[in-house]
């Protein structure tokens, strides 16, 4: 068989056994035909690349709706004053009696 450079995995050929279950995949049709000739009841089918999706653009608008009952947003932000921060610092661990170097 002549050497061929494969640039893509498509098309390839899928070989099925007598029960219709996949037996193997072949890169060349000749190899798929050989499997069918060697095994009674086998068949093969060409598998092409999947078709690209239609590149149609769809604009979707936002329709505001009321919130569901029981649904809550985030609570309001609370401004912290500097005094609050100082009080938290003072509530920390007590100063140790160890000496600094």
PDB file as gemmi writes it, atoms N, CA and C in Angstrom:
CRYST1    1.000    1.000    1.000  90.00  90.00  90.00 P 1                      
ATOM      1  N   UNK A   1       0.848  -1.174   0.000  1.00  0.00           N  
ATOM      2  CA  UNK A   1       0.000   0.000   0.000  1.00  0.00           C  
ATOM      3  C   UNK A   1       0.888   1.229   0.000  1.00  0.00           C  
ATOM      4  N   UNK A   2       0.495   2.230  -0.747  1.00  0.00           N  
ATOM      5  CA  UNK A   2       1.232   3.476  -0.856  1.00  0.00           C  
ATOM      6  C   UNK A   2       1.137   4.253   0.447  1.00  0.00           C  
ATOM      7  N   UNK A   3       2.251   4.828   0.881  1.00  0.00           N  
ATOM      8  CA  UNK A   3       2.262   5.611   2.115  1.00  0.00           C  
ATOM      9  C   UNK A   3       1.516   6.922   1.904  1.00  0.00           C  
ATOM     10  N   UNK A   4       0.595   7.226   2.800  1.00  0.00           N  
ATOM     11  CA  UNK A   4      -0.175   8.461   2.722  1.00  0.00           C  
ATOM     12  C   UNK A   4       0.009   9.233   4.019  1.00  0.00           C  
ATOM     13  N   UNK A   5       0.163  10.545   3.889  1.00  0.00           N  
ATOM     14  CA  UNK A   5       0.283  11.386   5.071  1.00  0.00           C  
ATOM     15  C   UNK A   5      -1.120  11.773   5.523  1.00  0.00           C  
ATOM     16  N   UNK A   6      -1.436  11.500   6.790  1.00  0.00           N  
ATOM     17  CA  UNK A   6      -2.754  11.851   7.304  1.00  0.00           C  
ATOM     18  C   UNK A   6      -2.693  13.260   7.878  1.00  0.00           C  
ATOM     19  N   UNK A   7      -3.566  14.139   7.414  1.00  0.00           N  
ATOM     20  CA  UNK A   7      -3.605  15.504   7.914  1.00  0.00           C  
ATOM     21  C   UNK A   7      -4.737  15.699   8.911  1.00  0.00           C  
ATOM     22  N   UNK A   8      -5.678  14.778   8.944  1.00  0.00           N  
ATOM     23  CA  UNK A   8      -6.823  14.890   9.832  1.00  0.00           C  
ATOM     24  C   UNK A   8      -7.266  13.486  10.203  1.00  0.00           C  
ATOM     25  N   UNK A   9      -8.016  13.375  11.279  1.00  0.00           N  
ATOM     26  CA  UNK A   9      -8.512  12.042  11.630  1.00  0.00           C  
ATOM     27  C   UNK A   9      -9.774  11.696  10.836  1.00  0.00           C  
ATOM     28  N   UNK A  10     -10.310  12.668  10.124  1.00  0.00           N  
ATOM     29  CA  UNK A  10     -11.516  12.439   9.327  1.00  0.00           C  
ATOM     30  C   UNK A  10     -11.157  12.376   7.862  1.00  0.00           C  
ATOM     31  N   UNK A  11     -11.834  11.633   7.048  1.00  0.00           N  
ATOM     32  CA  UNK A  11     -12.800  10.620   7.461  1.00  0.00           C  
ATOM     33  C   UNK A  11     -12.070   9.392   7.989  1.00  0.00           C  
ATOM     34  N   UNK A  12     -12.766   8.602   8.775  1.00  0.00           N  
ATOM     35  CA  UNK A  12     -12.255   7.292   9.162  1.00  0.00           C  
ATOM     36  C   UNK A  12     -13.382   6.300   8.960  1.00  0.00           C  
ATOM     37  N   UNK A  13     -13.079   5.033   9.129  1.00  0.00           N  
ATOM     38  CA  UNK A  13     -14.048   3.981   8.814  1.00  0.00           C  
ATOM     39  C   UNK A  13     -14.248   3.115  10.048  1.00  0.00           C  
ATOM     40  N   UNK A  14     -15.495   2.995  10.469  1.00  0.00           N  
ATOM     41  CA  UNK A  14     -15.841   2.225  11.660  1.00  0.00           C  
ATOM     42  C   UNK A  14     -16.361   0.861  11.217  1.00  0.00           C  
ATOM     43  N   UNK A  15     -15.765  -0.178  11.778  1.00  0.00           N  
ATOM     44  CA  UNK A  15     -16.137  -1.557  11.450  1.00  0.00           C  
ATOM     45  C   UNK A  15     -17.035  -2.094  12.560  1.00  0.00           C  
ATOM     46  N   UNK A  16     -18.121  -2.765  12.148  1.00  0.00           N  
ATOM     47  CA  UNK A  16     -19.102  -3.333  13.090  1.00  0.00           C  
ATOM     48  C   UNK A  16     -19.130  -4.843  12.949  1.00  0.00           C  
ATOM     49  N   UNK A  17     -19.351  -5.541  14.071  1.00  0.00           N  
ATOM     50  CA  UNK A  17     -19.446  -6.999  14.021  1.00  0.00           C  
ATOM     51  C   UNK A  17     -20.850  -7.421  13.608  1.00  0.00           C  
ATOM     52  N   UNK A  18     -21.079  -8.722  13.619  1.00  0.00           N  
ATOM     53  CA  UNK A  18     -22.379  -9.253  13.158  1.00  0.00           C  
ATOM     54  C   UNK A  18     -23.546  -8.828  14.040  1.00  0.00           C  
ATOM     55  N   UNK A  19     -23.272  -8.412  15.293  1.00  0.00           N  
ATOM     56  CA  UNK A  19     -24.333  -7.943  16.187  1.00  0.00           C  
ATOM     57  C   UNK A  19     -24.587  -6.442  16.028  1.00  0.00           C  
ATOM     58  N   UNK A  20     -23.774  -5.767  15.197  1.00  0.00           N  
ATOM     59  CA  UNK A  20     -23.930  -4.330  15.004  1.00  0.00           C  
ATOM     60  C   UNK A  20     -23.151  -3.505  16.007  1.00  0.00           C  
ATOM     61  N   UNK A  21     -22.317  -4.171  16.820  1.00  0.00           N  
ATOM     62  CA  UNK A  21     -21.508  -3.453  17.803  1.00  0.00           C  
ATOM     63  C   UNK A  21     -20.171  -3.058  17.183  1.00  0.00           C  
ATOM     64  N   UNK A  22     -19.610  -1.948  17.648  1.00  0.00           N  
ATOM     65  CA  UNK A  22     -18.358  -1.460  17.098  1.00  0.00           C  
ATOM     66  C   UNK A  22     -17.247  -2.470  17.338  1.00  0.00           C  
ATOM     67  N   UNK A  23     -16.507  -2.775  16.281  1.00  0.00           N  
ATOM     68  CA  UNK A  23     -15.386  -3.714  16.371  1.00  0.00           C  
ATOM     69  C   UNK A  23     -14.062  -2.960  16.389  1.00  0.00           C  
ATOM     70  N   UNK A  24     -13.887  -2.023  15.448  1.00  0.00           N  
ATOM     71  CA  UNK A  24     -12.672  -1.210  15.417  1.00  0.00           C  
ATOM     72  C   UNK A  24     -12.875  -0.001  14.506  1.00  0.00           C  
ATOM     73  N   UNK A  25     -11.920   0.930  14.547  1.00  0.00           N  
ATOM     74  CA  UNK A  25     -11.893   2.075  13.646  1.00  0.00           C  
ATOM     75  C   UNK A  25     -10.649   1.959  12.778  1.00  0.00           C  
ATOM     76  N   UNK A  26     -10.780   2.298  11.508  1.00  0.00           N  
ATOM     77  CA  UNK A  26      -9.660   2.224  10.573  1.00  0.00           C  
ATOM     78  C   UNK A  26      -9.453   3.586   9.922  1.00  0.00           C  
ATOM     79  N   UNK A  27      -8.197   3.943   9.702  1.00  0.00           N  
ATOM     80  CA  UNK A  27      -7.883   5.212   9.059  1.00  0.00           C  
ATOM     81  C   UNK A  27      -8.047   5.158   7.547  1.00  0.00           C  
ATOM     82  N   UNK A  28      -7.953   3.977   6.967  1.00  0.00           N  
ATOM     83  CA  UNK A  28      -8.109   3.829   5.520  1.00  0.00           C  
ATOM     84  C   UNK A  28      -9.241   2.859   5.209  1.00  0.00           C  
ATOM     85  N   UNK A  29      -9.959   3.159   4.173  1.00  0.00           N  
ATOM     86  CA  UNK A  29     -11.086   2.317   3.776  1.00  0.00           C  
ATOM     87  C   UNK A  29     -10.619   0.910   3.438  1.00  0.00           C  
ATOM     88  N   UNK A  30      -9.445   0.769   2.837  1.00  0.00           N  
ATOM     89  CA  UNK A  30      -8.910  -0.549   2.468  1.00  0.00           C  
ATOM     90  C   UNK A  30      -8.780  -1.434   3.708  1.00  0.00           C  
ATOM     91  N   UNK A  31      -8.329  -0.859   4.818  1.00  0.00           N  
ATOM     92  CA  UNK A  31      -8.198  -1.651   6.046  1.00  0.00           C  
ATOM     93  C   UNK A  31      -9.563  -2.088   6.569  1.00  0.00           C  
ATOM     94  N   UNK A  32     -10.558  -1.214   6.482  1.00  0.00           N  
ATOM     95  CA  UNK A  32     -11.913  -1.579   6.909  1.00  0.00           C  
ATOM     96  C   UNK A  32     -12.457  -2.698   6.018  1.00  0.00           C  
ATOM     97  N   UNK A  33     -12.209  -2.597   4.719  1.00  0.00           N  
ATOM     98  CA  UNK A  33     -12.667  -3.641   3.791  1.00  0.00           C  
ATOM     99  C   UNK A  33     -11.988  -4.970   4.102  1.00  0.00           C  
ATOM    100  N   UNK A  34     -10.704  -4.927   4.444  1.00  0.00           N  
ATOM    101  CA  UNK A  34      -9.991  -6.163   4.804  1.00  0.00           C  
ATOM    102  C   UNK A  34     -10.616  -6.822   6.032  1.00  0.00           C  
ATOM    103  N   UNK A  35     -10.975  -6.014   7.069  1.00  0.00           N  
ATOM    104  CA  UNK A  35     -11.611  -6.579   8.275  1.00  0.00           C  
ATOM    105  C   UNK A  35     -12.940  -7.250   7.900  1.00  0.00           C  
ATOM    106  N   UNK A  36     -13.709  -6.624   6.997  1.00  0.00           N  
ATOM    107  CA  UNK A  36     -15.008  -7.172   6.602  1.00  0.00           C  
ATOM    108  C   UNK A  36     -14.822  -8.481   5.835  1.00  0.00           C  
ATOM    109  N   UNK A  37     -13.804  -8.524   4.956  1.00  0.00           N  
ATOM    110  CA  UNK A  37     -13.550  -9.747   4.188  1.00  0.00           C  
ATOM    111  C   UNK A  37     -13.063 -10.893   5.083  1.00  0.00           C  
ATOM    112  N   UNK A  38     -12.324 -10.565   6.130  1.00  0.00           N  
ATOM    113  CA  UNK A  38     -11.796 -11.575   7.044  1.00  0.00           C  
ATOM    114  C   UNK A  38     -12.865 -12.118   7.995  1.00  0.00           C  
ATOM    115  N   UNK A  39     -13.905 -11.353   8.260  1.00  0.00           N  
ATOM    116  CA  UNK A  39     -14.907 -11.729   9.260  1.00  0.00           C  
ATOM    117  C   UNK A  39     -16.299 -11.700   8.641  1.00  0.00           C  
ATOM    118  N   UNK A  40     -16.900 -12.874   8.528  1.00  0.00           N  
ATOM    119  CA  UNK A  40     -18.233 -13.000   7.937  1.00  0.00           C  
ATOM    120  C   UNK A  40     -19.266 -12.240   8.779  1.00  0.00           C  
ATOM    121  N   UNK A  41     -20.105 -11.446   8.150  1.00  0.00           N  
ATOM    122  CA  UNK A  41     -21.157 -10.718   8.847  1.00  0.00           C  
ATOM    123  C   UNK A  41     -20.733  -9.327   9.304  1.00  0.00           C  
ATOM    124  N   UNK A  42     -19.461  -8.986   9.152  1.00  0.00           N  
ATOM    125  CA  UNK A  42     -18.999  -7.654   9.535  1.00  0.00           C  
ATOM    126  C   UNK A  42     -19.393  -6.632   8.468  1.00  0.00           C  
ATOM    127  N   UNK A  43     -19.471  -5.376   8.873  1.00  0.00           N  
ATOM    128  CA  UNK A  43     -19.771  -4.282   7.937  1.00  0.00           C  
ATOM    129  C   UNK A  43     -18.967  -3.064   8.370  1.00  0.00           C  
ATOM    130  N   UNK A  44     -18.905  -2.050   7.513  1.00  0.00           N  
ATOM    131  CA  UNK A  44     -18.203  -0.829   7.894  1.00  0.00           C  
ATOM    132  C   UNK A  44     -18.963   0.382   7.381  1.00  0.00           C  
ATOM    133  N   UNK A  45     -18.650   1.532   7.982  1.00  0.00           N  
ATOM    134  CA  UNK A  45     -19.303   2.782   7.593  1.00  0.00           C  
ATOM    135  C   UNK A  45     -18.274   3.916   7.675  1.00  0.00           C  
ATOM    136  N   UNK A  46     -18.373   4.849   6.748  1.00  0.00           N  
ATOM    137  CA  UNK A  46     -17.477   6.014   6.735  1.00  0.00           C  
ATOM    138  C   UNK A  46     -17.972   7.027   7.767  1.00  0.00           C  
ATOM    139  N   UNK A  47     -17.068   7.570   8.562  1.00  0.00           N  
ATOM    140  CA  UNK A  47     -17.388   8.586   9.556  1.00  0.00           C  
ATOM    141  C   UNK A  47     -16.720   9.882   9.124  1.00  0.00           C  
ATOM    142  N   UNK A  48     -17.525  10.883   8.813  1.00  0.00           N  
ATOM    143  CA  UNK A  48     -17.017  12.190   8.400  1.00  0.00           C  
ATOM    144  C   UNK A  48     -16.946  13.128   9.601  1.00  0.00           C  
ATOM    145  N   UNK A  49     -16.233  14.231   9.413  1.00  0.00           N  
ATOM    146  CA  UNK A  49     -16.125  15.251  10.467  1.00  0.00           C  
ATOM    147  C   UNK A  49     -17.502  15.810  10.779  1.00  0.00           C  
ATOM    148  N   UNK A  50     -17.763  16.155  12.038  1.00  0.00           N  
ATOM    149  CA  UNK A  50     -19.060  16.737  12.379  1.00  0.00           C  
ATOM    150  C   UNK A  50     -19.256  18.065  11.644  1.00  0.00           C  
ATOM    151  N   UNK A  51     -20.464  18.314  11.266  1.00  0.00           N  
ATOM    152  CA  UNK A  51     -20.791  19.569  10.583  1.00  0.00           C  
ATOM    153  C   UNK A  51     -20.726  20.714  11.592  1.00  0.00           C  
ATOM    154  N   UNK A  52     -20.154  21.868  11.194  1.00  0.00           N  
ATOM    155  CA  UNK A  52     -20.105  23.000  12.127  1.00  0.00           C  
ATOM    156  C   UNK A  52     -21.504  23.542  12.398  1.00  0.00           C  
ATOM    157  N   UNK A  53     -21.661  24.110  13.569  1.00  0.00           N  
ATOM    158  CA  UNK A  53     -22.947  24.701  13.923  1.00  0.00           C  
ATOM    159  C   UNK A  53     -23.201  25.933  13.065  1.00  0.00           C  
ATOM    160  N   UNK A  54     -24.443  26.217  12.829  1.00  0.00           N  
ATOM    161  CA  UNK A  54     -24.817  27.407  12.073  1.00  0.00           C  
ATOM    162  C   UNK A  54     -24.382  28.636  12.867  1.00  0.00           C  
ATOM    163  N   UNK A  55     -23.571  29.518  12.260  1.00  0.00           N  
ATOM    164  CA  UNK A  55     -23.047  30.656  13.020  1.00  0.00           C  
ATOM    165  C   UNK A  55     -24.050  31.797  13.182  1.00  0.00           C  
ATOM    166  N   UNK A  56     -25.303  31.471  13.335  1.00  0.00           N  
ATOM    167  CA  UNK A  56     -26.341  32.488  13.484  1.00  0.00           C  
ATOM    168  C   UNK A  56     -26.248  33.114  14.876  1.00  0.00           C  
ATOM    169  N   UNK A  57     -26.295  34.440  14.930  1.00  0.00           N  
ATOM    170  CA  UNK A  57     -26.239  35.157  16.197  1.00  0.00           C  
ATOM    171  C   UNK A  57     -27.652  35.490  16.640  1.00  0.00           C  
ATOM    172  N   UNK A  58     -27.924  35.238  17.888  1.00  0.00           N  
ATOM    173  CA  UNK A  58     -29.256  35.508  18.423  1.00  0.00           C  
ATOM    174  C   UNK A  58     -29.112  36.526  19.549  1.00  0.00           C  
ATOM    175  N   UNK A  59     -29.834  37.635  19.444  1.00  0.00           N  
ATOM    176  CA  UNK A  59     -29.847  38.632  20.514  1.00  0.00           C  
ATOM    177  C   UNK A  59     -30.964  38.282  21.483  1.00  0.00           C  
ATOM    178  N   UNK A  60     -30.618  38.255  22.758  1.00  0.00           N  
ATOM    179  CA  UNK A  60     -31.597  37.922  23.780  1.00  0.00           C  
ATOM    180  C   UNK A  60     -31.710  39.109  24.718  1.00  0.00           C  
ATOM    181  N   UNK A  61     -32.910  39.607  24.877  1.00  0.00           N  
ATOM    182  CA  UNK A  61     -33.137  40.730  25.775  1.00  0.00           C  
ATOM    183  C   UNK A  61     -33.424  40.257  27.186  1.00  0.00           C  
ATOM    184  N   UNK A  62     -33.263  41.160  28.121  1.00  0.00           N  
ATOM    185  CA  UNK A  62     -33.535  40.847  29.522  1.00  0.00           C  
ATOM    186  C   UNK A  62     -34.938  41.332  29.851  1.00  0.00           C  
ATOM    187  N   UNK A  63     -35.728  40.441  30.406  1.00  0.00           N  
ATOM    188  CA  UNK A  63     -37.082  40.803  30.812  1.00  0.00           C  
ATOM    189  C   UNK A  63     -37.096  40.821  32.329  1.00  0.00           C  
ATOM    190  N   UNK A  64     -37.173  42.019  32.946  1.00  0.00           N  
ATOM    191  CA  UNK A  64     -37.157  42.058  34.416  1.00  0.00           C  
ATOM    192  C   UNK A  64     -38.424  41.410  34.993  1.00  0.00           C  
ATOM    193  N   UNK A  65     -38.221  40.631  36.006  1.00  0.00           N  
ATOM    194  CA  UNK A  65     -39.346  39.981  36.679  1.00  0.00           C  
ATOM    195  C   UNK A  65     -39.211  40.251  38.173  1.00  0.00           C  
ATOM    196  N   UNK A  66     -40.282  40.037  38.869  1.00  0.00           N  
ATOM    197  CA  UNK A  66     -40.237  40.218  40.320  1.00  0.00           C  
ATOM    198  C   UNK A  66     -39.486  39.056  40.944  1.00  0.00           C  
ATOM    199  N   UNK A  67     -38.913  39.317  42.115  1.00  0.00           N  
ATOM    200  CA  UNK A  67     -38.201  38.248  42.794  1.00  0.00           C  
ATOM    201  C   UNK A  67     -39.196  37.241  43.356  1.00  0.00           C  
ATOM    202  N   UNK A  68     -38.732  36.031  43.485  1.00  0.00           N  
ATOM    203  CA  UNK A  68     -39.566  34.991  44.069  1.00  0.00           C  
ATOM    204  C   UNK A  68     -39.751  35.269  45.554  1.00  0.00           C  
ATOM    205  N   UNK A  69     -40.837  34.789  46.098  1.00  0.00           N  
ATOM    206  CA  UNK A  69     -41.062  34.992  47.526  1.00  0.00           C  
ATOM    207  C   UNK A  69     -39.989  34.258  48.315  1.00  0.00           C  
ATOM    208  N   UNK A  70     -39.514  34.880  49.367  1.00  0.00           N  
ATOM    209  CA  UNK A  70     -38.470  34.273  50.175  1.00  0.00           C  
ATOM    210  C   UNK A  70     -37.080  34.552  49.659  1.00  0.00           C  
ATOM    211  N   UNK A  71     -36.963  35.161  48.493  1.00  0.00           N  
ATOM    212  CA  UNK A  71     -35.657  35.467  47.938  1.00  0.00           C  
ATOM    213  C   UNK A  71     -35.152  36.773  48.542  1.00  0.00           C  
ATOM    214  N   UNK A  72     -33.920  36.776  48.994  1.00  0.00           N  
ATOM    215  CA  UNK A  72     -33.367  37.966  49.616  1.00  0.00           C  
ATOM    216  C   UNK A  72     -32.052  38.325  48.945  1.00  0.00           C  
ATOM    217  N   UNK A  73     -31.802  39.598  48.856  1.00  0.00           N  
ATOM    218  CA  UNK A  73     -30.518  40.046  48.344  1.00  0.00           C  
ATOM    219  C   UNK A  73     -29.511  40.094  49.476  1.00  0.00           C  
ATOM    220  N   UNK A  74     -28.343  40.634  49.187  1.00  0.00           N  
ATOM    221  CA  UNK A  74     -27.324  40.777  50.229  1.00  0.00           C  
ATOM    222  C   UNK A  74     -27.750  41.854  51.205  1.00  0.00           C  
ATOM    223  N   UNK A  75     -27.343  41.737  52.478  1.00  0.00           N  
ATOM    224  CA  UNK A  75     -27.686  42.776  53.448  1.00  0.00           C  
ATOM    225  C   UNK A  75     -26.960  44.077  53.098  1.00  0.00           C  
ATOM    226  N   UNK A  76     -27.478  45.184  53.587  1.00  0.00           N  
ATOM    227  CA  UNK A  76     -26.871  46.486  53.338  1.00  0.00           C  
ATOM    228  C   UNK A  76     -25.476  46.527  53.949  1.00  0.00           C  
ATOM    229  N   UNK A  77     -24.590  47.245  53.299  1.00  0.00           N  
ATOM    230  CA  UNK A  77     -23.227  47.394  53.806  1.00  0.00           C  
ATOM    231  C   UNK A  77     -23.260  48.220  55.084  1.00  0.00           C  
ATOM    232  N   UNK A  78     -22.422  47.881  56.052  1.00  0.00           N  
ATOM    233  CA  UNK A  78     -22.348  48.598  57.320  1.00  0.00           C  
ATOM    234  C   UNK A  78     -21.028  49.353  57.335  1.00  0.00           C  
ATOM    235  N   UNK A  79     -21.089  50.651  57.575  1.00  0.00           N  
ATOM    236  CA  UNK A  79     -19.864  51.429  57.665  1.00  0.00           C  
ATOM    237  C   UNK A  79     -19.250  51.219  59.027  1.00  0.00           C  
ATOM    238  N   UNK A  80     -17.964  50.941  59.039  1.00  0.00           N  
ATOM    239  CA  UNK A  80     -17.270  50.743  60.311  1.00  0.00           C  
ATOM    240  C   UNK A  80     -16.526  52.026  60.645  1.00  0.00           C  
ATOM    241  N   UNK A  81     -16.642  52.433  61.845  1.00  0.00           N  
ATOM    242  CA  UNK A  81     -15.959  53.640  62.306  1.00  0.00           C  
ATOM    243  C   UNK A  81     -14.621  53.271  62.918  1.00  0.00           C  
ATOM    244  N   UNK A  82     -13.713  54.216  62.954  1.00  0.00           N  
ATOM    245  CA  UNK A  82     -12.392  53.955  63.517  1.00  0.00           C  
ATOM    246  C   UNK A  82     -12.492  53.545  64.985  1.00  0.00           C  
ATOM    247  N   UNK A  83     -13.462  54.092  65.701  1.00  0.00           N  
ATOM    248  CA  UNK A  83     -13.624  53.709  67.107  1.00  0.00           C  
ATOM    249  C   UNK A  83     -13.924  52.223  67.230  1.00  0.00           C  
ATOM    250  N   UNK A  84     -14.732  51.687  66.303  1.00  0.00           N  
ATOM    251  CA  UNK A  84     -15.049  50.262  66.343  1.00  0.00           C  
ATOM    252  C   UNK A  84     -13.780  49.428  66.199  1.00  0.00           C  
ATOM    253  N   UNK A  85     -12.880  49.858  65.327  1.00  0.00           N  
ATOM    254  CA  UNK A  85     -11.652  49.108  65.117  1.00  0.00           C  
ATOM    255  C   UNK A  85     -10.770  49.153  66.356  1.00  0.00           C  
ATOM    256  N   UNK A  86     -10.695  50.309  66.996  1.00  0.00           N  
ATOM    257  CA  UNK A  86      -9.877  50.418  68.190  1.00  0.00           C  
ATOM    258  C   UNK A  86     -10.419  49.516  69.301  1.00  0.00           C  
ATOM    259  N   UNK A  87     -11.718  49.456  69.450  1.00  0.00           N  
ATOM    260  CA  UNK A  87     -12.306  48.619  70.497  1.00  0.00           C  
ATOM    261  C   UNK A  87     -12.006  47.149  70.228  1.00  0.00           C  
ATOM    262  N   UNK A  88     -12.051  46.726  68.977  1.00  0.00           N  
ATOM    263  CA  UNK A  88     -11.749  45.333  68.656  1.00  0.00           C  
ATOM    264  C   UNK A  88     -10.300  45.019  68.997  1.00  0.00           C  
ATOM    265  N   UNK A  89      -9.393  45.970  68.726  1.00  0.00           N  
ATOM    266  CA  UNK A  89      -7.978  45.751  69.026  1.00  0.00           C  
ATOM    267  C   UNK A  89      -7.761  45.615  70.534  1.00  0.00           C  
ATOM    268  N   UNK A  90      -8.453  46.414  71.287  1.00  0.00           N  
ATOM    269  CA  UNK A  90      -8.314  46.369  72.740  1.00  0.00           C  
ATOM    270  C   UNK A  90      -8.885  45.087  73.325  1.00  0.00           C  
ATOM    271  N   UNK A  91      -9.842  44.468  72.632  1.00  0.00           N  
ATOM    272  CA  UNK A  91     -10.447  43.235  73.127  1.00  0.00           C  
ATOM    273  C   UNK A  91      -9.581  42.009  72.825  1.00  0.00           C  
ATOM    274  N   UNK A  92      -8.446  42.188  72.181  1.00  0.00           N  
ATOM    275  CA  UNK A  92      -7.562  41.083  71.815  1.00  0.00           C  
ATOM    276  C   UNK A  92      -6.923  40.452  73.032  1.00  0.00           C  
ATOM    277  N   UNK A  93      -5.840  39.708  72.809  1.00  0.00           N  
ATOM    278  CA  UNK A  93      -5.135  39.028  73.896  1.00  0.00           C  
ATOM    279  C   UNK A  93      -4.496  40.054  74.834  1.00  0.00           C  
ATOM    280  N   UNK A  94      -4.411  39.733  76.125  1.00  0.00           N  
ATOM    281  CA  UNK A  94      -3.769  40.660  77.059  1.00  0.00           C  
ATOM    282  C   UNK A  94      -2.266  40.728  76.790  1.00  0.00           C  
ATOM    283  N   UNK A  95      -1.658  41.841  77.102  1.00  0.00           N  
ATOM    284  CA  UNK A  95      -0.233  42.034  76.898  1.00  0.00           C  
ATOM    285  C   UNK A  95       0.539  41.074  77.802  1.00  0.00           C  
ATOM    286  N   UNK A  96       1.589  40.465  77.286  1.00  0.00           N  
ATOM    287  CA  UNK A  96       2.384  39.546  78.116  1.00  0.00           C  
ATOM    288  C   UNK A  96       3.383  40.341  78.965  1.00  0.00           C  
ATOM    289  N   UNK A  97       3.910  39.687  79.989  1.00  0.00           N  
ATOM    290  CA  UNK A  97       4.877  40.313  80.885  1.00  0.00           C  
ATOM    291  C   UNK A  97       6.300  40.091  80.422  1.00  0.00           C  
ATOM    292  N   UNK A  98       6.509  39.458  79.280  1.00  0.00           N  
ATOM    293  CA  UNK A  98       7.870  39.164  78.816  1.00  0.00           C  
ATOM    294  C   UNK A  98       8.574  40.459  78.419  1.00  0.00           C  
ATOM    295  N   UNK A  99       9.890  40.435  78.497  1.00  0.00           N  
ATOM    296  CA  UNK A  99      10.688  41.606  78.172  1.00  0.00           C  
ATOM    297  C   UNK A  99      11.089  41.576  76.701  1.00  0.00           C  
ATOM    298  N   UNK A 100      11.120  42.737  76.089  1.00  0.00           N  
ATOM    299  CA  UNK A 100      11.543  42.842  74.704  1.00  0.00           C  
ATOM    300  C   UNK A 100      13.050  42.932  74.633  1.00  0.00           C  
ATOM    301  N   UNK A 101      13.679  42.428  73.594  1.00  0.00           N  
ATOM    302  CA  UNK A 101      15.136  42.523  73.396  1.00  0.00           C  
ATOM    303  C   UNK A 101      15.459  43.761  72.636  1.00  0.00           C  
TER     304      UNK A 101                                                      
END                                                                             
